[in-house]
C-alpha cells in the first residue's frame, strides 16, 4: 500500500480491493447517501468492484484519486479524501467522506488541507473545485476552511438537484 500524504494525525494512502469492508461501510453511512449519493454498493463484492472500477481506475488514468484516510496511531481507516476528475466539472474536484463516529474531530479539514497542498504543489493544479449539497453545512465549512470560495449553484449532468460549486484559483 502506497502512502501518499502524511499529516500530524493521519496517513492518506491508495485504496486497494482489500479495503472493501471499509468502503462498504462508508458508502452506506446515512450521511453519505443523503449528501453524496447512493452508489448502490451493498455487498463485499460490490465494494471490491467499486474500488477497482472507480478508485483504482482513477489512479491509473489520472495519477490521483480518492485516498484512504487512516489514524496514524493505529491505522484505523476513518474516511476518504482526495482529488477527483469528475464528469460534468471542467476542473479537478476535492472530495471527502468520513465515518460518522469520526466527525467533528477536524480530520476532514486536516486531510483536505493536505490534499489541497498536494494538488497545488505535486500535481501543479492551478484551480481546484469542490461541490456539496446545498444543505450540507459541515461540508461547506470544510471547503471554506481549506481556501475554496462559493461561486455558484450548478446541476451535474444526469442529476436533478442543484448543488453548490466552490473554487480555488492560483
RODO-2510 file (C-alpha; in nm, 4 decimals, decimal comma):
residues 170
     n   res          X          Y          Z
     1     x     0,0000     0,0000     0,0000
     2     x     0,1356     0,3349    -0,1034
     3     x     0,1236     0,6225     0,1460
     4     x     0,0614     0,9412    -0,0485
     5     x     0,0353     1,2006     0,2288
     6     x     0,1048     1,2328     0,5978
     7     x    -0,0349     1,4904     0,8386
     8     x     0,0078     1,5357     1,2111
     9     x    -0,2527     1,2682     1,2921
    10     x    -0,3237     1,0933     0,9634
    11     x    -0,1884     0,8860     0,6785
    12     x    -0,3539     0,9071     0,3362
    13     x    -0,2837     0,6085     0,1160
    14     x    -0,4092     0,4493    -0,2016
    15     x    -0,7090     0,2242    -0,1617
    16     x    -0,6863    -0,1416    -0,2609
    17     x    -0,9537    -0,4070    -0,3044
    18     x    -0,8555    -0,5254     0,0453
    19     x    -1,0306    -0,2123     0,1748
    20     x    -1,3689    -0,3385     0,0535
    21     x    -1,5189    -0,3858     0,4011
    22     x    -1,4382    -0,0267     0,4914
    23     x    -1,5745     0,1107     0,1617
    24     x    -1,8923    -0,0941     0,2057
    25     x    -1,9420     0,0645     0,5475
    26     x    -1,8566     0,4200     0,4355
    27     x    -2,0746     0,4213     0,1244
    28     x    -2,3731     0,3034     0,3280
    29     x    -2,3435     0,5650     0,6035
    30     x    -2,6725     0,7612     0,6163
    31     x    -2,4982     1,0992     0,5672
    32     x    -2,3017     0,9607     0,2709
    33     x    -2,6201     0,8522     0,0991
    34     x    -2,8013     1,1782     0,1798
    35     x    -2,5251     1,4255     0,0908
    36     x    -2,3062     1,2421    -0,1619
    37     x    -2,5359     0,9834    -0,3133
    38     x    -2,6298     0,6187    -0,3138
    39     x    -2,3660     0,4289    -0,5099
    40     x    -2,5619     0,1022    -0,4913
    41     x    -2,2764    -0,0719    -0,3109
    42     x    -2,4460    -0,3339    -0,0916
    43     x    -2,2105    -0,6317    -0,0782
    44     x    -1,8420    -0,7006    -0,0286
    45     x    -1,8222    -0,7878    -0,3983
    46     x    -1,9896    -0,4575    -0,4933
    47     x    -1,7334    -0,2723    -0,2809
    48     x    -1,4402    -0,4546    -0,4432
    49     x    -1,5797    -0,3725    -0,7874
    50     x    -1,6353    -0,0080    -0,6892
    51     x    -1,2760     0,0243    -0,5691
    52     x    -1,1387    -0,1399    -0,8839
    53     x    -1,3624     0,0317    -1,1407
    54     x    -1,3803     0,3787    -0,9846
    55     x    -1,0958     0,4472    -0,7442
    56     x    -0,8082     0,2384    -0,8814
    57     x    -0,9150     0,3301    -1,2344
    58     x    -0,8704     0,6973    -1,1381
    59     x    -0,5174     0,6320    -1,0087
    60     x    -0,4326     0,4620    -1,3383
    61     x    -0,5985     0,7207    -1,5636
    62     x    -0,5282     1,0452    -1,3754
    63     x    -0,2399     0,9681    -1,1420
    64     x    -0,4552     1,0646    -0,8434
    65     x    -0,7911     0,9884    -0,6854
    66     x    -0,9557     0,9303    -0,3512
    67     x    -0,7251     0,8108    -0,0758
    68     x    -0,7999     0,6136     0,2365
    69     x    -0,7544     0,8242     0,5495
    70     x    -0,6133     0,6314     0,8454
    71     x    -0,5305     0,7326     1,2006
    72     x    -0,1534     0,7337     1,2461
    73     x    -0,1746     0,5878     1,5945
    74     x    -0,3304     0,2541     1,4968
    75     x    -0,4030     0,2568     1,1191
    76     x    -0,7798     0,2672     1,1777
    77     x    -0,9498     0,3639     0,8498
    78     x    -1,1764     0,6628     0,9158
    79     x    -1,2621     0,8087     0,5757
    80     x    -1,1536     0,9017     0,2263
    81     x    -1,0185     1,2263     0,0854
    82     x    -0,8664     1,3082    -0,2485
    83     x    -0,8914     1,4615    -0,5914
    84     x    -1,1492     1,3557    -0,8484
    85     x    -1,1649     1,4205    -1,2221
    86     x    -1,5451     1,4218    -1,2209
    87     x    -1,7661     1,4110    -1,5295
    88     x    -1,9549     1,7357    -1,5620
    89     x    -1,6905     1,9506    -1,3946
    90     x    -1,4226     2,1260    -1,6014
    91     x    -1,1818     2,1293    -1,3060
    92     x    -1,0441     1,8782    -1,0564
    93     x    -1,2701     1,8355    -0,7535
    94     x    -1,1673     1,7760    -0,3928
    95     x    -1,3825     1,5144    -0,2241
    96     x    -1,4023     1,3691     0,1239
    97     x    -1,6243     1,1447     0,3346
    98     x    -1,5772     1,0115     0,6861
    99     x    -1,7468     0,7586     0,9081
   100     x    -1,9928     0,9358     1,1394
   101     x    -1,8020     0,8364     1,4527
   102     x    -1,5046     1,0411     1,3284
   103     x    -1,6954     1,3626     1,2519
   104     x    -1,6191     1,6805     1,4484
   105     x    -1,2550     1,5988     1,5247
   106     x    -1,1060     1,8065     1,2414
   107     x    -0,9969     1,5022     1,0376
   108     x    -1,1776     1,6128     0,7206
   109     x    -1,0186     1,9576     0,7333
   110     x    -0,6749     1,8161     0,8157
   111     x    -0,6830     1,5703     0,5279
   112     x    -0,8403     1,8198     0,2851
   113     x    -0,5669     2,0751     0,3603
   114     x    -0,3037     1,8110     0,2786
   115     x    -0,4846     1,7142    -0,0421
   116     x    -0,5138     2,0800    -0,1490
   117     x    -0,1387     2,1275    -0,0968
   118     x    -0,0713     1,8034    -0,2876
   119     x    -0,2870     1,9212    -0,5777
   120     x    -0,1130     2,2584    -0,5922
   121     x     0,2457     2,1538    -0,5246
   122     x     0,2769     1,7977    -0,6556
   123     x     0,0284     1,7913    -0,9419
   124     x     0,0568     2,1595    -1,0338
   125     x    -0,3146     2,2339    -1,0362
   126     x    -0,3992     2,6000    -1,0889
   127     x    -0,7652     2,5512    -0,9985
   128     x    -0,9423     2,3112    -0,7629
   129     x    -1,3166     2,2995    -0,7077
   130     x    -1,5425     2,1429    -0,4505
   131     x    -1,9089     2,0573    -0,4697
   132     x    -2,1587     1,9954    -0,1946
   133     x    -2,5282     1,9628    -0,1297
   134     x    -2,6988     2,2964    -0,0658
   135     x    -2,7851     2,1974     0,2924
   136     x    -2,4558     2,0270     0,3874
   137     x    -2,3281     2,2897     0,6305
   138     x    -2,0401     2,0716     0,7562
   139     x    -1,9003     2,0309     0,4059
   140     x    -1,9440     2,3998     0,3251
   141     x    -1,7390     2,4926     0,6334
   142     x    -1,4616     2,2488     0,5367
   143     x    -1,4430     2,3802     0,1792
   144     x    -1,4171     2,7355     0,3105
   145     x    -1,1542     2,6407     0,5723
   146     x    -0,9270     2,4935     0,3029
   147     x    -0,9484     2,8043     0,0848
   148     x    -1,2353     2,7448    -0,1571
   149     x    -1,4985     3,0137    -0,2045
   150     x    -1,8603     2,9818    -0,3148
   151     x    -1,9012     3,0536    -0,6868
   152     x    -2,2457     2,9403    -0,7996
   153     x    -2,5173     2,6786    -0,7967
   154     x    -2,4885     2,4070    -1,0612
   155     x    -2,6554     2,0843    -1,1648
   156     x    -2,4304     1,7993    -1,2788
   157     x    -2,5255     1,6064    -1,5929
   158     x    -2,7697     1,3270    -1,5113
   159     x    -2,8660     1,4808    -1,1757
   160     x    -3,1772     1,6747    -1,0924
   161     x    -3,0706     1,8514    -0,7722
   162     x    -2,8837     2,1775    -0,7610
   163     x    -2,5549     2,1731    -0,5720
   164     x    -2,3067     2,4371    -0,4670
   165     x    -1,9784     2,4890    -0,6520
   166     x    -1,6809     2,6287    -0,4632
   167     x    -1,3477     2,7126    -0,6241
   168     x    -0,9851     2,7992    -0,5594
   169     x    -0,7592     2,9609    -0,8186
   170     x    -0,3822     3,0009    -0,8021
***
